[in-house]
Amino acid sequence: MAIPMIKFNHSIVNKLQHGCTYFKRAIHGSSGRVVDLRSDTVTQPTAAMLRAATQAATGDDVMGEDPTVNALEAYAADLFGKERALFVPTGTMGNLVS
């Protein structure tokens, strides 16, 4: 069985090789620093992030009892002019329910 070859978009490859500003920003961020997007497991929350997480109102979102999720769903429904919205935590879940 032959291994399929990946076809590259040559204009993108050329831009990457020649230092296109857009791609440099995508990789390094607008500040020029490298942005590590691997996972939240390699980052540490700030004190403000921890405070927000520990002081947030919570509840069972499956049972419709989480005020934060309820507010987010209501905001999204209003934003898109829909009757209701559903929060799902991953893009894969969103693709599955769409």
N, CA, C and O atoms as a GROMACS GRO file, in nm:
protein
  392
    1MET      N    1   0.084  -0.118   0.000
    1MET     CA    2   0.000   0.000   0.000
    1MET      C    3   0.088   0.124   0.000
    1MET      O    4   0.176   0.140   0.085
    2ALA      N    5   0.064   0.210  -0.094
    2ALA     CA    6   0.144   0.332  -0.106
    2ALA      C    7   0.100   0.434  -0.002
    2ALA      O    8  -0.018   0.446   0.030
    3ILE      N    9   0.196   0.507   0.049
    3ILE     CA   10   0.167   0.615   0.145
    3ILE      C   11   0.129   0.738   0.064
    3ILE      O   12   0.205   0.780  -0.022
    4PRO      N   13   0.010   0.797   0.090
    4PRO     CA   14  -0.030   0.916   0.013
    4PRO      C   15   0.062   1.034   0.042
    4PRO      O   16   0.104   1.056   0.156
    5MET      N   17   0.093   1.106  -0.061
    5MET     CA   18   0.177   1.225  -0.046
    5MET      C   19   0.090   1.344  -0.009
    5MET      O   20  -0.021   1.358  -0.060
    6ILE      N   21   0.140   1.427   0.077
    6ILE     CA   22   0.069   1.548   0.117
    6ILE      C   23   0.098   1.656   0.013
    6ILE      O   24   0.213   1.684  -0.020
    7LYS      N   25  -0.008   1.717  -0.036
    7LYS     CA   26   0.009   1.826  -0.133
    7LYS      C   27   0.007   1.958  -0.058
    7LYS      O   28  -0.089   1.988   0.014
    8PHE      N   29   0.110   2.035  -0.074
    8PHE     CA   30   0.120   2.163  -0.006
    8PHE      C   31   0.071   2.275  -0.096
    8PHE      O   32   0.088   2.270  -0.218
    9ASN      N   33   0.012   2.375  -0.036
    9ASN     CA   34  -0.022   2.497  -0.108
    9ASN      C   35   0.108   2.577  -0.117
    9ASN      O   36   0.156   2.630  -0.017
   10HIS      N   37   0.165   2.584  -0.236
   10HIS     CA   38   0.298   2.644  -0.252
   10HIS      C   39   0.303   2.791  -0.215
   10HIS      O   40   0.408   2.839  -0.170
   11SER      N   41   0.194   2.865  -0.231
   11SER     CA   42   0.198   3.006  -0.193
   11SER      C   43   0.213   3.020  -0.043
   11SER      O   44   0.282   3.111   0.005
   12ILE      N   45   0.150   2.930   0.033
   12ILE     CA   46   0.165   2.934   0.180
   12ILE      C   47   0.306   2.896   0.219
   12ILE      O   48   0.366   2.961   0.304
   13VAL      N   49   0.360   2.791   0.157
   13VAL     CA   50   0.497   2.750   0.186
   13VAL      C   51   0.594   2.862   0.156
   13VAL      O   52   0.684   2.890   0.235
   14ASN      N   53   0.576   2.929   0.041
   14ASN     CA   54   0.664   3.040   0.005
   14ASN      C   55   0.655   3.153   0.107
   14ASN      O   56   0.757   3.211   0.144
   15LYS      N   57   0.534   3.184   0.152
   15LYS     CA   58   0.518   3.290   0.251
   15LYS      C   59   0.586   3.253   0.381
   15LYS      O   60   0.650   3.338   0.445
   16LEU      N   61   0.574   3.127   0.421
   16LEU     CA   62   0.640   3.084   0.544
   16LEU      C   63   0.792   3.092   0.529
   16LEU      O   64   0.862   3.138   0.619
   17GLN      N   65   0.842   3.046   0.414
   17GLN     CA   66   0.987   3.045   0.392
   17GLN      C   67   1.044   3.186   0.382
   17GLN      O   68   1.159   3.209   0.420
   18HIS      N   69   0.966   3.280   0.331
   18HIS     CA   70   1.016   3.416   0.310
   18HIS      C   71   0.975   3.513   0.420
   18HIS      O   72   0.991   3.634   0.405
   19GLY      N   73   0.922   3.461   0.531
   19GLY     CA   74   0.898   3.546   0.647
   19GLY      C   75   0.778   3.637   0.638
   19GLY      O   76   0.784   3.749   0.688
   20CYS      N   77   0.670   3.592   0.577
   20CYS     CA   78   0.549   3.674   0.569
   20CYS      C   79   0.507   3.716   0.710
   20CYS      O   80   0.498   3.632   0.799
   21THR      N   81   0.480   3.844   0.730
   21THR     CA   82   0.442   3.898   0.861
   21THR      C   83   0.321   3.827   0.919
   21THR      O   84   0.317   3.800   1.039
   22TYR      N   85   0.222   3.798   0.834
   22TYR     CA   86   0.100   3.732   0.882
   22TYR      C   87   0.133   3.599   0.949
   22TYR      O   88   0.084   3.571   1.059
   23PHE      N   89   0.215   3.518   0.883
   23PHE     CA   90   0.246   3.388   0.939
   23PHE      C   91   0.338   3.398   1.060
   23PHE      O   92   0.328   3.317   1.152
   24LYS      N   93   0.428   3.495   1.059
   24LYS     CA   94   0.512   3.515   1.177
   24LYS      C   95   0.425   3.549   1.298
   24LYS      O   96   0.450   3.500   1.408
   25ARG      N   97   0.322   3.632   1.278
   25ARG     CA   98   0.234   3.667   1.388
   25ARG      C   99   0.153   3.547   1.434
   25ARG      O  100   0.128   3.531   1.554
   26ALA      N  101   0.112   3.463   1.340
   26ALA     CA  102   0.034   3.344   1.375
   26ALA      C  103   0.116   3.251   1.462
   26ALA      O  104   0.063   3.184   1.551
   27ILE      N  105   0.246   3.246   1.436
   27ILE     CA  106   0.334   3.156   1.511
   27ILE      C  107   0.389   3.224   1.636
   27ILE      O  108   0.400   3.162   1.741
   28HIS      N  109   0.424   3.351   1.624
   28HIS     CA  110   0.492   3.420   1.733
   28HIS      C  111   0.406   3.521   1.807
   28HIS      O  112   0.452   3.579   1.906
   29GLY      N  113   0.285   3.544   1.764
   29GLY     CA  114   0.201   3.644   1.829
   29GLY      C  115   0.239   3.783   1.784
   29GLY      O  116   0.349   3.803   1.732
   30SER      N  117   0.152   3.880   1.804
   30SER     CA  118   0.178   4.014   1.756
   30SER      C  119   0.293   4.082   1.830
   30SER      O  120   0.352   4.177   1.780
   31SER      N  121   0.324   4.032   1.950
   31SER     CA  122   0.432   4.092   2.027
   31SER      C  123   0.569   4.039   1.985
   31SER      O  124   0.671   4.091   2.029
   32GLY      N  125   0.570   3.935   1.900
   32GLY     CA  126   0.697   3.877   1.859
   32GLY      C  127   0.740   3.762   1.949
   32GLY      O  128   0.836   3.691   1.918
   33ARG      N  129   0.670   3.743   2.062
   33ARG     CA  130   0.703   3.631   2.150
   33ARG      C  131   0.639   3.503   2.097
   33ARG      O  132   0.534   3.508   2.033
   34VAL      N  133   0.702   3.390   2.122
   34VAL     CA  134   0.645   3.262   2.081
   34VAL      C  135   0.524   3.233   2.168
   34VAL      O  136   0.530   3.245   2.290
   35VAL      N  137   0.413   3.194   2.104
   35VAL     CA  138   0.290   3.161   2.174
   35VAL      C  139   0.280   3.009   2.179
   35VAL      O  140   0.275   2.944   2.075
   36ASP      N  141   0.276   2.952   2.298
   36ASP     CA  142   0.267   2.808   2.316
   36ASP      C  143   0.121   2.768   2.326
   36ASP      O  144   0.056   2.793   2.427
   37LEU      N  145   0.067   2.706   2.222
   37LEU     CA  146  -0.074   2.668   2.218
   37LEU      C  147  -0.094   2.518   2.236
   37LEU      O  148  -0.198   2.464   2.198
   38ARG      N  149   0.007   2.449   2.293
   38ARG     CA  150  -0.005   2.304   2.306
   38ARG      C  151  -0.123   2.262   2.391
   38ARG      O  152  -0.205   2.180   2.348
   39SER      N  153  -0.133   2.315   2.511
   39SER     CA  154  -0.235   2.265   2.602
   39SER      C  155  -0.239   2.352   2.726
   39SER      O  156  -0.144   2.424   2.757
   40ASP      N  157  -0.352   2.344   2.797
   40ASP     CA  158  -0.359   2.417   2.924
   40ASP      C  159  -0.277   2.347   3.032
   40ASP      O  160  -0.263   2.400   3.142
   41THR      N  161  -0.221   2.229   3.002
   41THR     CA  162  -0.141   2.158   3.100
   41THR      C  163   0.000   2.216   3.112
   41THR      O  164   0.072   2.182   3.206
   42VAL      N  165   0.040   2.301   3.018
   42VAL     CA  166   0.173   2.360   3.025
   42VAL      C  167   0.170   2.504   3.073
   42VAL      O  168   0.274   2.571   3.077
   43THR      N  169   0.053   2.553   3.108
   43THR     CA  170   0.042   2.690   3.158
   43THR      C  171  -0.002   2.690   3.303
   43THR      O  172  -0.062   2.593   3.351
   44GLN      N  173   0.026   2.796   3.371
   44GLN     CA  174  -0.014   2.811   3.510
   44GLN      C  175  -0.112   2.927   3.521
   44GLN      O  176  -0.088   3.033   3.465
   45PRO      N  177  -0.223   2.908   3.593
   45PRO     CA  178  -0.320   3.017   3.606
   45PRO      C  179  -0.265   3.130   3.692
   45PRO      O  180  -0.187   3.108   3.784
   46THR      N  181  -0.308   3.251   3.660
   46THR     CA  182  -0.270   3.366   3.740
   46THR      C  183  -0.355   3.368   3.866
   46THR      O  184  -0.452   3.293   3.876
   47ALA      N  185  -0.321   3.452   3.959
   47ALA     CA  186  -0.400   3.464   4.083
   47ALA      C  187  -0.543   3.508   4.051
   47ALA      O  188  -0.638   3.460   4.112
   48ALA      N  189  -0.559   3.599   3.955
   48ALA     CA  190  -0.692   3.645   3.916
   48ALA      C  191  -0.774   3.532   3.854
   48ALA      O  192  -0.895   3.522   3.878
   49MET      N  193  -0.709   3.447   3.775
   49MET     CA  194  -0.779   3.334   3.715
   49MET      C  195  -0.825   3.236   3.823
   49MET      O  196  -0.939   3.188   3.819
   50LEU      N  197  -0.739   3.207   3.918
   50LEU     CA  198  -0.775   3.116   4.027
   50LEU      C  199  -0.890   3.174   4.110
   50LEU      O  200  -0.982   3.102   4.147
   51ARG      N  201  -0.883   3.303   4.138
   51ARG     CA  202  -0.988   3.369   4.216
   51ARG      C  203  -1.122   3.361   4.142
   51ARG      O  204  -1.225   3.331   4.202
   52ALA      N  205  -1.120   3.388   4.013
   52ALA     CA  206  -1.243   3.382   3.933
   52ALA      C  207  -1.300   3.240   3.932
   52ALA      O  208  -1.422   3.222   3.943
   53ALA      N  209  -1.214   3.141   3.919
   53ALA     CA  210  -1.260   3.003   3.915
   53ALA      C  211  -1.317   2.957   4.049
   53ALA      O  212  -1.418   2.887   4.053
   54THR      N  213  -1.252   2.997   4.157
   54THR     CA  214  -1.298   2.950   4.288
   54THR      C  215  -1.418   3.028   4.340
   54THR      O  216  -1.490   2.978   4.427
   55GLN      N  217  -1.441   3.148   4.288
   55GLN     CA  218  -1.554   3.228   4.334
   55GLN      C  219  -1.673   3.226   4.238
   55GLN      O  220  -1.774   3.292   4.264
   56ALA      N  221  -1.662   3.153   4.129
   56ALA     CA  222  -1.770   3.149   4.030
   56ALA      C  223  -1.891   3.073   4.084
   56ALA      O  224  -1.877   2.973   4.155
   57ALA      N  225  -2.008   3.122   4.049
   57ALA     CA  226  -2.130   3.049   4.083
   57ALA      C  227  -2.135   2.924   3.995
   57ALA      O  228  -2.114   2.932   3.874
   58THR      N  229  -2.163   2.811   4.056
   58THR     CA  230  -2.162   2.686   3.981
   58THR      C  231  -2.290   2.607   4.007
   58THR      O  232  -2.366   2.637   4.099
   59GLY      N  233  -2.311   2.509   3.926
   59GLY     CA  234  -2.424   2.419   3.939
   59GLY      C  235  -2.410   2.309   3.835
   59GLY      O  236  -2.311   2.305   3.762
   60ASP      N  237  -2.507   2.222   3.829
   60ASP     CA  238  -2.503   2.110   3.735
   60ASP      C  239  -2.557   2.158   3.600
   60ASP      O  240  -2.678   2.178   3.584
   61ASP      N  241  -2.466   2.174   3.503
   61ASP     CA  242  -2.510   2.226   3.373
   61ASP      C  243  -2.597   2.126   3.298
   61ASP      O  244  -2.679   2.165   3.215
   62VAL      N  245  -2.580   1.997   3.325
   62VAL     CA  246  -2.663   1.896   3.260
   62VAL      C  247  -2.809   1.912   3.302
   62VAL      O  248  -2.900   1.889   3.222
   63MET      N  249  -2.830   1.950   3.426
   63MET     CA  250  -2.966   1.969   3.478
   63MET      C  251  -3.015   2.113   3.460
   63MET      O  252  -3.123   2.148   3.506
   64GLY      N  253  -2.934   2.197   3.393
   64GLY     CA  254  -2.973   2.336   3.369
   64GLY      C  255  -2.961   2.423   3.492
   64GLY      O  256  -3.030   2.524   3.502
   65GLU      N  257  -2.874   2.385   3.585
   65GLU     CA  258  -2.862   2.456   3.713
   65GLU      C  259  -2.734   2.539   3.726
   65GLU      O  260  -2.708   2.595   3.833
   66ASP      N  261  -2.654   2.549   3.619
   66ASP     CA  262  -2.531   2.627   3.626
   66ASP      C  263  -2.559   2.766   3.571
   66ASP      O  264  -2.580   2.781   3.451
   67PRO      N  265  -2.558   2.869   3.658
   67PRO     CA  266  -2.593   3.004   3.612
   67PRO      C  267  -2.496   3.060   3.508
   67PRO      O  268  -2.537   3.138   3.422
   68THR      N  269  -2.370   3.022   3.515
   68THR     CA  270  -2.274   3.072   3.417
   68THR      C  271  -2.302   3.014   3.278
   68THR      O  272  -2.302   3.087   3.179
   69VAL      N  273  -2.325   2.884   3.272
   69VAL     CA  274  -2.356   2.819   3.144
   69VAL      C  275  -2.490   2.871   3.092
   69VAL      O  276  -2.503   2.897   2.972
   70ASN      N  277  -2.588   2.886   3.179
   70ASN     CA  278  -2.719   2.939   3.138
   70ASN      C  279  -2.706   3.079   3.078
   70ASN      O  280  -2.768   3.111   2.977
   71ALA      N  281  -2.624   3.162   3.143
   71ALA     CA  282  -2.603   3.298   3.093
   71ALA      C  283  -2.531   3.297   2.959
   71ALA      O  284  -2.565   3.375   2.870
   72LEU      N  285  -2.432   3.210   2.943
   72LEU     CA  286  -2.358   3.198   2.818
   72LEU      C  287  -2.450   3.152   2.705
   72LEU      O  288  -2.445   3.206   2.595
   73GLU      N  289  -2.532   3.052   2.732
   73GLU     CA  290  -2.624   3.002   2.631
   73GLU      C  291  -2.727   3.110   2.592
   73GLU      O  292  -2.759   3.125   2.474
   74ALA      N  293  -2.777   3.183   2.689
   74ALA     CA  294  -2.874   3.290   2.661
   74ALA      C  295  -2.808   3.400   2.577
   74ALA      O  296  -2.869   3.451   2.483
   75TYR      N  297  -2.684   3.434   2.611
   75TYR     CA  298  -2.611   3.537   2.535
   75TYR      C  299  -2.590   3.492   2.391
   75TYR      O  300  -2.612   3.569   2.298
   76ALA      N  301  -2.547   3.365   2.372
   76ALA     CA  302  -2.522   3.314   2.237
   76ALA      C  303  -2.651   3.309   2.155
   76ALA      O  304  -2.651   3.343   2.037
   77ALA      N  305  -2.760   3.267   2.218
   77ALA     CA  306  -2.889   3.262   2.147
   77ALA      C  307  -2.929   3.402   2.102
   77ALA      O  308  -2.973   3.421   1.989
   78ASP      N  309  -2.915   3.499   2.191
   78ASP     CA  310  -2.949   3.638   2.157
   78ASP      C  311  -2.857   3.693   2.048
   78ASP      O  312  -2.903   3.760   1.956
   79LEU      N  313  -2.730   3.665   2.060
   79LEU     CA  314  -2.631   3.713   1.965
   79LEU      C  315  -2.661   3.665   1.823
   79LEU      O  316  -2.645   3.740   1.727
   80PHE      N  317  -2.706   3.540   1.811
   80PHE     CA  318  -2.731   3.483   1.679
   80PHE      C  319  -2.879   3.484   1.641
   80PHE      O  320  -2.917   3.428   1.538
   81GLY      N  321  -2.962   3.546   1.724
   81GLY     CA  322  -3.104   3.557   1.693
   81GLY      C  323  -3.177   3.425   1.694
   81GLY      O  324  -3.268   3.402   1.614
   82LYS      N  325  -3.137   3.337   1.785
   82LYS     CA  326  -3.199   3.205   1.794
   82LYS      C  327  -3.279   3.195   1.924
   82LYS      O  328  -3.260   3.271   2.018
   83GLU      N  329  -3.370   3.097   1.925
   83GLU     CA  330  -3.453   3.076   2.043
   83GLU      C  331  -3.372   3.024   2.161
   83GLU      O  332  -3.391   3.068   2.275
   84ARG      N  333  -3.282   2.929   2.133
   84ARG     CA  334  -3.199   2.869   2.238
   84ARG      C  335  -3.059   2.844   2.184
   84ARG      O  336  -3.037   2.847   2.063
   85ALA      N  337  -2.966   2.819   2.274
   85ALA     CA  338  -2.829   2.781   2.237
   85ALA      C  339  -2.786   2.668   2.328
   85ALA      O  340  -2.841   2.650   2.437
   86LEU      N  341  -2.687   2.592   2.285
   86LEU     CA  342  -2.636   2.481   2.364
   86LEU      C  343  -2.485   2.494   2.375
   86LEU      O  344  -2.416   2.503   2.273
   87PHE      N  345  -2.434   2.496   2.497
   87PHE     CA  346  -2.290   2.499   2.519
   87PHE      C  347  -2.236   2.357   2.515
   87PHE      O  348  -2.288   2.268   2.583
   88VAL      N  349  -2.132   2.336   2.435
   88VAL     CA  350  -2.057   2.211   2.439
   88VAL      C  351  -1.910   2.248   2.456
   88VAL      O  352  -1.864   2.347   2.400
   89PRO      N  353  -1.836   2.169   2.533
   89PRO     CA  354  -1.700   2.210   2.570
   89PRO      C  355  -1.592   2.189   2.463
   89PRO      O  356  -1.480   2.238   2.480
   90THR      N  357  -1.622   2.118   2.355
   90THR     CA  358  -1.518   2.096   2.254
   90THR      C  359  -1.571   2.120   2.114
   90THR      O  360  -1.692   2.112   2.090
   91GLY      N  361  -1.481   2.150   2.023
   91GLY     CA  362  -1.519   2.166   1.883
   91GLY      C  363  -1.573   2.036   1.824
   91GLY      O  364  -1.664   2.039   1.742
   92THR      N  365  -1.517   1.924   1.867
   92THR     CA  366  -1.566   1.794   1.818
   92THR      C  367  -1.711   1.773   1.857
   92THR      O  368  -1.791   1.728   1.776
   93MET      N  369  -1.745   1.805   1.980
   93MET     CA  370  -1.884   1.793   2.023
   93MET      C  371  -1.974   1.884   1.943
   93MET      O  372  -2.084   1.845   1.904
   94GLY      N  373  -1.928   2.006   1.916
   94GLY     CA  374  -2.005   2.099   1.836
   94GLY      C  375  -2.030   2.046   1.697
   94GLY      O  376  -2.140   2.059   1.644
   95ASN      N  377  -1.928   1.985   1.637
   95ASN     CA  378  -1.944   1.926   1.504
   95ASN      C  379  -2.043   1.810   1.507
   95ASN      O  380  -2.122   1.793   1.414
   96LEU      N  381  -2.039   1.731   1.613
   96LEU     CA  382  -2.128   1.616   1.622
   96LEU      C  383  -2.275   1.657   1.638
   96LEU      O  384  -2.363   1.592   1.581
   97VAL      N  385  -2.302   1.763   1.712
   97VAL     CA  386  -2.441   1.802   1.734
   97VAL      C  387  -2.494   1.896   1.626
   97VAL      O  388  -2.614   1.922   1.622
   98SER      N  389  -2.407   1.946   1.539
   98SER     CA  390  -2.455   2.040   1.437
   98SER      C  391  -2.519   1.970   1.320
   98SER      O  392  -2.563   2.036   1.226
   0.00000   0.00000   0.00000
